[in-house]
């Protein structure tokens, strides 16, 4: 995909991996489609009255005894045999005398019209074979009707042939009757008498031009419904419909589902893939008991944040101290948990870290770490407190990974106590954007960078307020957090466009929710003050 495609809002082109992902994630759509269609077909099959079909086969044999015996063609035949067969077989359903004969033969109460409705005829192309089929809920009746129509059709053709010969005989007889006795003894008279005798012989020999090849037998299986075939087709159709519906739903779903897609939409690499663990605080005496932070309760977070830490150490290698800004597009996409866990990971590596809670609208860092919110950043920016007055030492030992999960070079708990400090938000101001854009904030960022090896700044969501964009030029780089199957590709592109227009250096993105667990970031939309992220609600 090109940059132009991204700007125009076209989604990233899917690959084979994406097709398998769609089927893996939406297998239930396929299964549900199959079950629904199979159930519908099965219900129809069970409720449908079985219909049986019996077929009698006939062969067409064109007779030319008229020409052979008389030297003239008394009968008119179609030059095209197929057309001749079609014309003849049409009489089965069109000639009332045939249906009436069937009624008498079977001694049935069904009317000729009802009997005709039971019958169909067919002929095989380029052959002289025809078939007469009858359908009925009674298999024996179907066979009897098919055979009766075959018999009556043959007799109908016999009568038609004999009628033709009789008409010719009457013509010859009329000619003979006009001759005198003397003329009858002449050559012409003898010829007519010979033809008359031949016609009498031919009339007695006419047995029709259709013969039964095989009589209809009583069928054992119905033609409607063909339950087994229908169920197989239902499975196939259900599979096709289900797969199509799964891809349609996936196409309509604007959420980003893979790290590859996230990289494409954001235009920066995924620096870490963080699994979903824990969840939001649900109350209780320990507000940190259910926070997805720290490596003692959540050892699965250890490796992703080691990876993120290692990736960031390659940026601006010429600088000794670094400041990183963490933001997201919308709330509940992991920016605060990323900020806290990244700060812990840097502290664990021996770096002196200051975690700055610059979200002055919905601050959560202090709750995650069990710290006091005041005094804090807003006090320093207001000039009522000094930096040293508001920095709080974080008791990081409870966040450490188990003894066996530490890497060589990572500090012990006693040394870690002096590595991690946090500056809480302080009292929430009515004008957070103005405070963060102030000269005091610029000087504070420089001062914190001198005090610590790494400064991590937690900021509000960038799609809701501009606070992160105000602070971004004062740090070494911005890290955006996004949650798979939550962040949409339109949100990701909007973030990218905002950062590009502001000239912000985005070093990478952290993908959260790589594995789904209960209760982690699934609930979006907590309330905000009117001056908060742009949403109204109660805090």
Secondary structure by P-SEA (a helix, b strand, c coil): ccaaaaaacccccccaaaaaaaaaaaaaaaaaaaaaaaaaaaaaaaaccbbbbbbbbbbbbbbcccccccccccbbbbccaaaaaaaaaccccccaaaaaaaaaaacccccaaaaaaabbbbbcccccbbbbbbbcccaaaaaaaaaaaaaaaaaaaaaaaaaaaaaaaaaaaaaaaaccccccccaaaaaaaaaaaaaaaaaaaccccccccccccccccccccaaaaaaaaaaaaaaaaaaaaaaaaaaaccccccaaaaaaaaccccccccccccccccccccccccccccccccccaaaaaaaaaaaaaaccccccbbbbbbbcccccccaaaaaaaaaaaaaaaccbbbbbccccccccccccccccccccaaaaaaccccccccbbbbcccccccccccccccccccccccccbbbbccccccccaaaaaacaaaaaaaaaaaaaccbbbbbbcccccccccccccccccbbbbbbbcccccaaaaaaaaaaaaaacccccbbbbcccccccccccccccccccccccccccc
